[in-house]
Amino acid sequence: MTRVARRRRRRRLARPSRLRATDDADPAQDRQKVTLAHCRCRIEHGKKGKCKRRVLGYSCSEKSTSIPTEINSRVTCKKGHRRVIYTYQQNT
C-alpha cells in the first residue's frame, strides 16, 4: 500500500472526539498518546476493527452501538488505577 493510499484510508476512519480521564490519570499528553495508539490498533484490524491487545500498557475495552451507516463507541483504557475514557463516531 502506498503512502498516499494509507493516508486516505486513515482519513476515512474515525478519530477520537471526546477525551476524559480520571483525576489520577497521566498528563494530557499521555492520554492523547494512549488514545491515538488505540485508534491505530483499531485501524490495523480493518474499517470496523477492534483492538484486542494492550496499548502502551493499558488494557482497553470498547462498547459500541451501530446502525448501517455509523458506529458510536465509548472506549475505556485502564492501567492499574489510571483510566482514559474517550468516545468516537465513525461513518461506515
Backbone as a ProteinNet text record, in pm:
[ID]
protein_1_A
[PRIMARY]
MTRVARRRRRRRLARPSRLRATDDADPAQDRQKVTLAHCRCRIEHGKKGKCKRRVLGYSCSEKSTSIPTEINSRVTCKKGHRRVIYTYQQNT
[TERTIARY]
84.6	0	89.9	61.1	142.7	113.7	201.5	186.1	56.6	25.6	-95.6	-220.4	-220.1	-335	-356	-246.4	-258	-314.8	-270.7	-318.1	-468.3	-513.3	-655.3	-737.2	-685.3	-755.4	-769.1	-664	-667.2	-769.8	-783.4	-879.2	-1022.2	-1051.3	-1186.4	-1226	-1128.4	-1159	-1168.4	-1241.9	-1274.4	-1156	-1156.3	-1061.5	-1139.5	-1074.9	-1145.2	-1205.4	-1324.3	-1389.4	-1385.7	-1409.6	-1408.2	-1309.1	-1228.6	-1124.3	-1147.3	-1142.3	-1162.4	-1076.8	-1033.6	-956.3	-990.9	-966.4	-991.4	-882.5	-905.1	-813	-671.1	-656.8	-523.8	-460.7	-509.8	-454.5	-330	-267.4	-146.3	-177.4	-74.9	-96.8	-166.8	-219.5	-298.2	-221.6	-93.5	-14.6	-14.6	-2.9	-4.4	-142.8	-248.2	-383.7	-399.6	-348.5	-360.9	-280.5	-164	-82.9	-158	-219	-294.2	-410.8	-481.5	-597.6	-558.2	-453.5	-411.4	-353.2	-282.6	-229.1	-343.7	-448.5	-564.6	-633.4	-642.4	-704	-625.9	-493.2	-409.7	-429.2	-438.1	-459.9	-592.6	-696.6	-827.1	-817.2	-749.1	-737.1	-665.3	-569.7	-496.5	-589.7	-701.8	-794	-910.9	-895.3	-997.3	-1088.4	-1179.2	-1265.9	-1355.3	-1405.4	-1489.5	-1412.7	-1280.6	-1197.2	-1200.7	-1161	-1148.5	-1008.3	-954.1	-820.9	-833.8	-765.1	-777.3	-647.1	-551.9	-425.5	-402.6	-303.6	-270.9	-206.5	-235.4	-182.1	-105.6	25.3	111.7	90.3	67.8	47.3	-95.7	-184.7	-324.7	-406.9	-499.6	-593.9	-722.9	-768.4	-882.8	-1004.8	-1120.8	-1247.3	-1332.8	-1415.6	-1493.5	-1638.8	-1728.1	-1871	-1924.3	-1987.8	-2033	-2176.4	-2239.6	-2371.3	-2357.8	-2431.9	-2417.1	-2549.8	-2554.7	-2661	-2590.2	-2660	-2590.8	-2491.9	-2512.4	-2425.3	-2322.7	-2330.3	-2232.3	-2214.5	-2099.7	-2066.8	-2038.1	-2100.2	-2071.7	-2010.4	-1895.4	-1827.3	-1774.7	-1764.5	-1701.4	-1591.3	-1469.3	-1353.5	-1300.3	-1274.4	-1215.3	-1085.2	-975	-844	-798.4	-755.3	-715.7	-572.9	-503.6	-369.1	-356.4	-377	-380.7	-500.4	-478.6	-587.7	-611.6	-530	-546.2	-649.9	-724.5	-824.2	-822.7	-832.9	-850.8	-979.1	-1072.3	-1202.5	-1223	-1258.9	-1289.6	-1400.6	-1465	-1571.8	-1535.2	-1592.9	-1574.7	-1697	-1714.4	-1819.6	-1753.3	-1788.3	-1727.3	-1836.2	-1828.5	-1923.4	-1872.3	-1960.3	-1918.1	-1954.8
-117.1	0	124.3	215.9	336.9	432.9	528.1	627	706.8	746	824.3	741.5	614.1	527.6	509.7	493.9	480.8	607.6	722.5	849.8	865.5	829.6	837.2	744.3	625.2	528.3	580.8	641.2	694.9	805.1	888.2	998.8	948.6	836.4	782	725.3	677.1	614.9	718.8	685.8	782.5	818.6	938.8	988.5	1017.7	1011.5	1037.2	1176.4	1186.4	1316.5	1377	1297	1349.1	1270.4	1340.4	1277.9	1313.7	1214.1	1239.1	1140.2	1178.2	1086.6	1110.1	1009.1	1024.9	1114.1	1164	1258.5	1205.2	1076.1	1021.1	964.1	1003.4	954.4	1033.2	988.1	1053.2	1192	1272.1	1404.6	1395.9	1507.9	1512.6	1457.6	1482.6	1436.2	1283.1	1218.1	1072.3	1017.4	1087.3	1044.3	1043.3	1147.8	1155.4	1044	1010.1	901.8	768.8	742.1	617.5	613.2	724.5	731	707.5	773.9	757.7	619.5	562.6	426.4	325.6	344	254.9	272.4	394.9	423.5	353.7	361	292.6	141.6	88	-55.6	-97	-15.9	-42.4	-43.8	55.6	69.3	-51.1	-108.4	-225.9	-344.3	-348.3	-460.1	-429.4	-333.3	-303.5	-189.2	-156.9	-41.4	-54.6	-173.9	-196.2	-272.7	-266.4	-345.2	-302.2	-395.4	-368.5	-408.1	-334.6	-362.2	-459	-573.7	-674.6	-694.8	-604.4	-616.9	-494.6	-504.4	-391.1	-280.9	-159.3	-43.2	42	53.1	129.7	90.3	-38.4	-87.8	-78.4	-17.5	-2.4	-115	-167.3	-265.9	-191.6	-202	-122	-208.7	-156.4	-221.2	-119.5	-171.2	-83.1	-125.3	-31.3	-56.9	27.2	-38.7	36.6	2.1	100	80	119	52.5	84.8	74.6	149.5	140.8	119.5	90.2	60.3	167.3	293.2	397.8	452.9	415.7	469.9	381.7	401.5	332.1	437.9	426.8	514.2	427.7	466.9	385.3	465.9	397.5	454.3	357.5	407.1	323.8	362.1	260	280.2	202.2	271.8	208.7	218.3	104.4	100.3	50.4	108.9	64.7	87.2	-18.5	-2.8	82.1	189.4	279	390.7	397.6	502.6	461.1	558.3	532.9	645.2	607.7	704.4	663.3	756.3	727.4	823.8	770.5	858.5	799	882	837.9	875.6	802.1	838.7	794.9	861.7	826.7	800.8	690.4	654.1	626.3	691.9	667	550.3	457.8	339	350.1
0	0	0	-85.9	-95.6	18.6	35.2	142.6	126.2	3.1	-23.8	8.1	-31.1	-4.3	145.7	221	366.2	428.5	378.9	431.3	404.3	285.4	250.7	339.5	362.5	445.4	588.8	642.9	778.4	792.1	689	693.6	703.8	636.5	636	772.2	848.1	975.8	1086.1	1188.7	1294.5	1381.6	1427.5	1526.6	1653.9	1766.5	1892.6	1897.3	1955.5	1959.9	2099.5	2202.8	2339.8	2421.7	2496.5	2576.6	2721.4	2808.4	2950.4	3027.3	3145.1	3228.1	3374.1	3454.2	3596.4	3655.8	3776	3839.8	3852.8	3874.1	3896.8	3769.3	3654.4	3527.9	3489.4	3383.1	3333	3280.1	3256.1	3197.3	3061.5	3019.7	2895.3	2775.8	2768.7	2654.7	2649.5	2765.8	2769.3	2734.6	2777.8	2741.9	2591.6	2528	2382.5	2315.8	2369.3	2312.8	2320.4	2435.4	2452.1	2354.4	2342.7	2254.1	2108.7	2064.4	1924.6	1899.1	1997.7	1982.1	1970.4	2049.2	2040.3	1905.4	1859.8	1729.9	1618	1623.6	1522.8	1527.6	1648.3	1664.5	1601.2	1622.1	1561.4	1410.3	1355.6	1210.6	1149.7	1222.3	1173.5	1148.2	1219	1206	1112.8	1026.5	927	966.2	877.7	896.1	1018.3	1045.4	1163	1270	1265.8	1355.3	1500.3	1587.5	1730.2	1773.4	1866.4	1918.3	2035.1	2027.3	2131.9	2208.4	2191.6	2264.6	2351.9	2440.8	2526.2	2443.1	2482.3	2411.2	2511.6	2493.3	2583.7	2729.5	2753.2	2888.4	2939	2862.5	2900.5	2839.2	2915.2	2865.5	2830.6	2707.9	2662.4	2634.8	2671.8	2637.9	2562.8	2474.8	2386.9	2385.9	2405.5	2395.7	2281	2185.2	2068.8	2032.2	1970.4	1911.1	1764.7	1680.6	1539.4	1465.8	1359.2	1261.5	1128.5	1021.9	895.3	847.9	885.8	832.1	929.3	1060.4	1154.2	1277.2	1341.8	1465.7	1571.1	1687.3	1801.1	1909.8	1961.2	2060.5	2176.7	2290.7	2410	2450.5	2460.2	2490.8	2628.1	2710.9	2842.6	2846.7	2870	2881	3025.8	3083.6	3224.3	3238	3335.4	3371	3521.3	3598.3	3743.1	3781.5	3855.7	3895.1	3793.6	3691	3588.7	3485.7	3437.8	3333.9	3231.6	3106.4	2996.9	2925.9	2914.4	2852.6	2736	2620.1	2507.6	2423.4	2345.9	2256.7	2113.4	2020.1	1878.8	1799.6	1686.8	1591.7	1458.7	1397	1269.5	1168.3	1055	946.5	862.2	830.3	754.7	610.6
[MASK]
++++++++++++++++++++++++++++++++++++++++++++++++++++++++++++++++++++++++++++++++++++++++++++

